[in-house]
Amino acid sequence: MRGRLFTKIILYALLVVFMIWTVGPYVWTIISSISYPVELTAKPPHWIPKNPTFENYQKLLQLVGKYRVATATRSSLRQNLFYSFFISCLTTFLCIIFGSLSAYSFARLRFRGSAFSFYFIFGSQLLPFIVLTIPLYITLARLRLLDKLGTLVFLYISFTLPFVIWLMKNYFEMIPKDIEDAAMIDGCTPIGALVRVVIPVCAPGLVATGIFSFLGAWNEFFLALIFMSRTQTITLSVATLVFGWTHRSDLPLIATGAIIASLPPVLLALIFQKFIVRGLMEGAVKG
C-alpha cells in the first residue's frame, strides 16, 4: 500500500510539474494581455493583476475609437488574419478530399506499384525539410510564384497530404469490405458506397485529420516566412512576429496579439479533443 501511495504521489507531482511547464507560459501570456506595462515591469512581478484591463484587446480589435494602433498595422493584421484562415481552411478541405480518395485507393485497389507508391509518398516525410527549402525557393522564384497564396497552399498540402493518406488508409483497411459489397448489392455504385457508407464510418478519422491539417497550416511559420515576403500576404504567425518587433516596447499589446493568434488552435483542441484522440488511436493501429 505504501509503495502504491508513493508511486501515485510521484506520478501526480510529475503531472503538476508538466502542467506548469506547458500551461504556465500561456497563462502568463493571458495575464500579460490584461495588465498594464507598469505591472509587468514591477519588482517583484504581479502574478495576478491588481487592475485588470481589456484595453489591449480594444486597441487591437478597434472596439473603442480612442484607442488606435497604426493604420497600416491595423489593415495588415486584418488581412493576415483573413489570409491565415482562408489558407488553413482551403488546405484542410483539399487535404481531406485528395487524401481520402488516395487512401481509399491504396486500401481497396490493388494495382502494380501500389505498395511502392504508398511508401514513396510516406517516405518523403523522412527527408529533412531544410534540404528541400533552397530548391523549392529557386524553382518558385524562376516560375514567379513567390508571394502567392496559392503557392503557400500548395506547399502546405504537399507536406500534409502524406500524413492524411497514412492515417486514412489505416482507417479504410479497418472497415470490412462486406459493408461496401452489401451497399453495392442494394444499388449503390462504388462511389456511392464510399460516400454513403464508408465516409460516415470514418468520420472520427476525417475530423482528426482535418483538425491536424488546419492546425498545421495555421501554426506554420517557416514556409510563410521564406516564401511570402510582402506584409500584405504574410500569414498571422509571421505577422505576429512583425507586430511584436514593431511594438516591442508595448509588452501587453504583444501578448494580446499572441493570444488572439492562438485562439483558433486552442478552441479546436478543446472542442474536438475526443475526436482527435479517437481518430489517432483508431487510425494509427490496424486491428
N, C-alpha and C positions, 0 to 999 in steps of 0.2 A: 504493500500500500504506500509506504513512504517513497519507494522508488518511483511509482507511478505519479505520485503527487509532485515529486521533484522534477520529473520529466515534463509534466504539464506546466509547472512554473517556468521552467527554462523555455519551453515552447512559446508560451504566451509572452514572455519577456522579449524573445526574439521577434515575435509578431509586432509587438508595440514599437520596438526599435525600427523595424522595417517600415511600419506605417509612418512614423515620424520622419524617416529618411525620404520616403516617396511623397507623402502628402504635405509634409511641413513646408517645403518651398512654395507650393501652390497656395497654401493657406496664408503664408506671409505675403504673397503677391496680392491676394484679396484684401488683406489688412492694409497693405500699402496703397491700394487703389482708393480706399475710403479714408485716408489720412491726409493731413496737411504736411508739407515738406518739413516744417519745424519739428513735428513729432518724429519723423523718420530720422532726423539728424540729432535728436536729443540723446543725451547720455545720462543714465542708462536708457536703452531704447524702450518705447512703449509697446508692449505686445498687444495690448487692447487700446484702440484709440480713445482718448478722452472725449473728443468731439468728432464723431464720425460724420463724414460728409460725402455726398454724391455729386459734388461739383465737377469732379474729374470726368464722370460719365456724361454730365451735362455739356461740358466743354467738347468732348469727343463726338457726341451724338447730336450736338447743336439743339438740345431741348430747351435751352434758355438763351434768349437773344443776346444778353450782355456778355456771355462767355463765348469767346471766339478764339479759335486757333487759326493759323494761316490759311487763306482761301485755297491756295494750291494744295496744301496738305489735306484739307477737308475733301476737296474734289477727288484727289488721287486715292485717298483711303476708301472713299465710296466706290470708286472704280475697282480698286484692288479687292475689296470685299465681294463685289459682284463677280469679278473675273474668277476669283478662287471658288466661289460657289458654283458658277457655271462650268468651269473646268472639272471640278470634282464630280458634279452630277453627270456630265457627259462622259467622263472616264468610267464612272461606275456603270452607267447604262450600257455602254459599248462592251465593257469587260464582261458583264453578265450575259449579254446576248451572244457574243462571239465565243466567250469562254464556255458557256453551257453547251452550245452546238458542237464545239470542238471536243469537249469532254465526252459528250454523248457519242460522238463518232468513234472516239478511242475506246469507249467502254462497250459499245454494241457491235460495231462494224469491224470485221477482220479483213484487212487489205495488206498488200505487200508493203513492207516497210513501216507498218503502223507502230510497232514497238520502238524501232529506231527513231521515228519522228517524235514520239512522245518523250523519249529520254533525251533527244537532242533539244527539244523545247525546254524541258525541265532543267537540263544540264546547263543551258545558257545562263541560268541564275547563279551558277557557281563561279562565273568569271568576275574578277574584281571590277567594280564599277568604274574605278578611275582609269582602267585600261581602255574603256570604250568612250570616255569623255572627249578626248582630243580628236579621234577620228570622226566622231559624231559632229563635233563643232566645225571641223574643216568641211565636212560634207554639206552640212546645213548652210554654212556660210557661202559656199560656192553655188548652192541652189537658191540662195537669197531667201531662206526660210527662217532666219533668226527673227526674234521679236514677233512671232506669230502664235496666236493662241492655239491654232490647230496643230502646230508643231509640238507644243507642250503637251497637248492631249495625246498625240501620237506617241511621244516618249513615255508618258505615264502608262499608257496601255501596253506598250512593248515590255515594260518591266513588271507590270501587274498581272498580265494575262497568264503567264506560266503558273503562278500560284493558283489562280482561279481554275485553270484546266486541271491541275493536280487534285485540288480539293473536290471539285465537282465530278471528276472521273471516278474517284472512290465512292462518292455518293451514288452515282448511277450503277456502279457494279454491285452495290448492296441491295438494289431493288430487284426482286425476282422478275425474270423476263416473262413469266407466265401472266403477269398482270397486263403487260402490253399485248400479248397474244390474245388474251380474253377481250381486251378493248377492240382489237382489230377484227375479231370474230363478230363482235357486235356492230361492226360497220365503220370503225374508225380507220383512218389512214395512218401510216406510221407517224406523220407529223401531228395528226390529231391525237394519237395515243401519247405522244411526247408532251403536247401542250395540256391535254385534259387529264392525264393520269400521272405521268412521271413527274412533271414540274411541280404540281401541288404536293406530292410526297416529299420532294426535295426542297420544300420551302425553307426549312432551317438552314440548309446549306447555302441557298441563294441569298438569304438575309445576311449570313455571316460573311460570305464573300463580298457582297455589296457593301457592307459596312467597312470591311478592311480596304476595299478599293477606294471608297470615299475618304477614309481617314488617311490612307497613303497619299492620295492626291492633295488633300487639304494640308497635311503637315509637311509635304515635301519642300525642301529648301534648296538643295544643291543644284538640281536641274534648272529650277526657276532663276536662280542667281546667275548661272552660267549662260543660259540661252535666252534670257529676257533681260534686256539692259535698260529699256525705257521705263521711266517712272510710271507712266500711264498703263503699262501692260504687265508689270510685275505682280506676282500673287501676294496674298496677305502675309504669308510667312516672311517673305523678303521685305515687304512694305513695313512690317513691324520693326525689322532691324533698321531700316532707313528712318522710320519715325523716331525710334529710340535715339539714334545718333543726332537727329535734328533737334530733339527736345531733351537732350541728355541732362540738362540742368533741372528738369521737372520730373523727378522720380515717380511721384504718384500718377502723373499722366502716362508715363511709360508703362507702369504696372496696369493701368486701366486698359491700355491698348492690348497688352498681353492677355488680360482676362477676356476681353471681347473676342480676340482671335482664337482663344482656346474653348470658347463656349460650345460650338458645334461638336467637336470630338467628345467633350465631356458629357454633353447631353445624350449623344448617340450611345456612348458606352453605358450610361446609367439606364437608359430606356430599353436597350436591346441586349443587355448583358447575358440574359438567359439564352437568347438565340445565338449569340457569339460562342458561348461555351458549348452549347449543344451542337452547333454546326461544326465546330472544330473537333470535338470529341467523336462525333459520328462519322465525319468525313475523313479524318486523318488516319483512322484504323478501319480496315475492312474486316467484316465479321459476319 
